[in-house]
Amino acid sequence: MAYRLGIDIGGTKIAIGLVDDDGEIVHQGKFATGETIRSYDEAVPGLGGLIRSFCEHLGLEAAQIRSIGIGIPGVIDYSVQTITSCPNLSALDNLALGPCLTEELKIPVWVENDVNLIALGEYHYGRGQGCSDAAYIFVGTGIGCGLILNKDLYAGSNGTAGEFGHMTIVPDGLQCGCGNRGCLEMYCSGKALTLKAQEAAVAHSRGWSSAYELIQAGREGDPVALPILEESFRYLGMGIANLVNLLNPAMVVLGGGILTGWPAGLQTVQDVLRSSLREIFWRHLQIEYPLLGEKAGLLGAAVYARSKAAGWS
């Protein structure tokens, strides 16, 4: 039997899944990123060695792996398959990871943004099946977004579409790490809530230093935490309303660690959408949670590898 490998490279861990053509993850493993990708020069041999070891452990021959998809937390120049920016894993910056691993392994390897692959995985095997257009938004430390338009992943002219967290939501607002001011990510994300927690700790004598502590306080009904969380998710709702007005998706899938911690945020988002969107947009819009969890990225990577490798020889 032949398989695909789906790989999700994060700042601290690398997940690998062996995926069959029915979309089942037959076997998976997790490995420390720092032990595999120590530097720019060691990234390709390190990942190549990890892939070989993973396959050898399962008794697989190279011929049984048809193609490999890899998700990275960064931006790719599709014309040369070069990673142009990977802020949380700078050893991959300016590396043509796909072509280099293809040469190393003699198996076609394709690299894509990790959130785009999560969107692909959910769309094919989880939430969104049957929709022609869907937006997948994940609120964690930052905000990621993958777009499925006309049943295909949409990445834009040079691979940077879906930078939803960096839309300007407050003109001349808070300074963002991207260089802009007023980005949505500075008002609703783990990063934003951590800043709010620290400000509230000083202003209201609370012992908070992180988004987690602020959310926990909100879950316990703290009168300081609750309006902070409400405001944060109102900003998120405003951002999603802008996206819906622009793209008119049938579904918005909303997930990520911050939403998992504060599920009441979904109701806030829905309230904002109802009050700000015209009925023709709101009436047909579905807002849903993702279904696949950590499997989405691996399955999406396998789907991407299958589609990209169709013409490879």
N, C-alpha and C positions, 0 to 999 in steps of 0.2 A: 504493500500500500504506500502511496505517496502522501506527503504532508507539506504544510507551510509552517514556518516559524514566525510567531509574532513576538516582538520584543519591545518592552517599554523601559526606556532609560530615564531614571529620575536622579535627583541630586544625591540621594543616599542609597538607593537600591535599583537593581536591574531585574525586571521580571521577564521570564521567557516562557512561552507556551507553545506546545506542539499541537497544531490544529489540523484536523482532517477537513475534507472538502464538504462535509455536512455542517461545519461550524462548531464542532465539538472540540473542546480542549482536552486532549488525550492525556497530557502530562504537563506540569508546569513547575517552575522553580524560581527562587529569589536569591540574589547574590548582591554583595556589597559593591556599590559603584566604585568606591575609592580603591578597592583591591583590583579592579579590572581596568579602570581608566585613570592611570596615575599622572599622565601628562599627554600633551598633543602627540608626541612621537610614539607613545605606548598605547594609544587608544585603539588603533587598528589591530596590532598583534594581540592586545589584551582581549578585545571583543572576539576576535577570530578564535583565540584559544578557548574562550569560555563557550562559544558555540560548538566547537569541536568536542569539548569535554562533555557538554550536555548531551550531544547526539551519541557519543561513544557510551555514555552511561546507560542510555536506552537501547543500545545495540543497533543503532541506525547507521546506514551507510549514506554518504553524501548524495548519492543518486536518488535516495528516497525523499530528500528535501527539494521541492520544486522551486521555491523562492522564499525570501525572507523580507519581512516588513519591520521597520524600526521606528518607534516614536521617540522624539526628543523634545525637551521643553525649550524650543527655540524656533528660529526662522531659517528656511532653506531657500537658496536660489535654485529654482528648478532647472534652469538652463544648463547648469553644470553639476547639479546635485551636491552643492556645497552648503554647509551650515554657515550662515553669515553672522548669526548671533545666538548665543546660548548662555544667557546671563548667569544661571545657576550651575553651569558646568562649562566654564570657559576653556577647558582643555579641548573642547570640540569646535571652538570658533575657527572659521576659515578652513575646516576640514571637509574634503570630499568623501564623506564617510561611506556612502553607498557604493560609488565606483571603486574605492579602495578595498572594501570588504568583498565586493564581487570578484576582484582580482585575487584577493587572498584566499577565498573559499571556492572559487569557480562555481558559485551559485549566485543568481541574480538577487541583489540586495537593494531595497528602496527605503528611503528615509523621508519621514513626514513629521509635521508638528504633532505632538502627543494629543492635544485636545481635538484636532481634526480626526485623528484615528479613533478616539473615544466616540466621537459623533458617528463615524462610519460603523463602528461596532454596534452601537445602540440602534442605528437606523436599520441595519441588516438583521440583527438577532434580538433586539430588545424593544425599546420604546421608539415609536415612530414608523414602524413597518407599515407600508401602504400609503404614507404621506408623500406627496411630491416635493414639499418644501417644509423644512423644519430647522429650528435654531436650537443648538445645544449649549447651554450656558452653565458654567461651573464656578461657584464662588468658594474659593479657598484662601490661601495666602494672598493671591491676586484673583483676577477674573479671567477665565478663558472662554472662548466661544468657537464652536465649529458650525459651519453652515452647510446644509444640504439644500441645494436649489435645483429644481427640475430633476430630482432623483439622483443627482451627482454631488460629490463633494465640491464646494466652491472655495478656491484658495486665492482668487484674485489674479491680477496680471503678473505679479512677481512673488506670490506665496504669502502675502501678509494680510489677506482678508481675515475678518473675524477678530480684530483687535478691539473688541467691544469694551474692555476695561479702560481703554485709553481714549474713548470719546469724551469730549469736554462736556461736563454736566454742570459745572459752576464756573462761569467766566472769571478769570483772574483769581481762581481759587487756590487750594493747597498745592504746593510744589510736589510733582510726581517724579519718581526715579527716571521716567522716560525723557524728562526735560520739559514737559508741558506742565501747565497749571490747570487745576480743576478737573482732572481725570476722574471718571466714575470709580476707578479702583481705589482712589484716596478717600472715598465716602462710603463704600460698601465692599469690604473684603476683610480677610483676617488682619492684613496690615492696617487698614483703616480702623477697625475695632480695637486693635491693640493700642493705637494712638489715643483713641477716645477713652479707653480704660485707664490709661496712665494720666490723662488730663482729669478725669473724674476722681481718681485716687487723690490727687492734690486738692481739687476744688471741694470735694465732699467727704474727705477723710475715709476713703475706702481703700482696702488693701489689694487693689487690682493692678496687675501689670501686663495682662495678656487678654486677647480676645476670648480665650476659653473661660477665664475668670469672670469677665463681663457677661458672657452668655449664661454661665452658671448662675450668676446673681439674678439675671433676668428670669431664668426658669424658677427661681425661688421668689419672684415677685418684687424684687428690689425696686423702689420708686425712682431711683436715679438711673438704673440700668434700662428699665423698660422704655422710656422715651428715646434714649440713645439708639436702641435697637430698632424702634419704630422708624425713626428718622433715616437710619441707614438703609433700611429696606424700602423706604419710600423713594430714595434716590435710585435704588436698583429698579423699582417699578417705572420710574421716569425714563431710565435708560432703555428698558425693554419696550416701553411705549414708542420711543423713537425708532427702535429697530423694527417693530411691527408696522409702523406707519411707512417705513421705507421699503420693506421686503414682503409684507403681507404673508408670513408663513402660516401654515395650517396648525402647527404645533410649536410650542416652546417647551423644551425639556430643561428643567431647572434643578441642578444638584450641586454637589460639592460639600466639603466638610463644614462650612459655616452654616449652610442650610440644614444639614443633618443635625447640627447642634441647636439651631433655632428654627424649627419647622414652622413656627407661627409667622415667620417672614414670608412664607408663600401666600398667606392670606393678605398680608400688607401689600404685596406685589399685585395680587388680583384686585384689591380695592383701588389701587392707583390706576390700573389698566381700565377698570370699569368707568372710572370718573374722567379719564383723559382721552380714551379712544372713542372714535365714532362707532356707533352700533354695528355698522357693516363689518368693521374689523373685529370687534369684541365677540359678536354673536357666533362666529365660526372658529374662534381661536381656542385651542386646547392648551392648558398649562399642566404639565405632568412631571412627575419625578422619574429619573432614570431607573432602569430595571437591573442592569448587569453588574454594577459595582466595579471592582477591579478587573473583571473579565473583559470589559468593554474595550480597553486599549489593546489587549492582546488579540481579540477577535478582529478589531478594526485594522490592526497591522497586517493580519493574515488576509483580510479582504483586499486591502490596498496592494499587498504583494502579488496576489492572484491577478488583479486587474492590470497592474503595471507590467508584469512579466509575460503577459499574453503574447507579445510580439518580440520577446527577447530571444536571442540565439547566440 
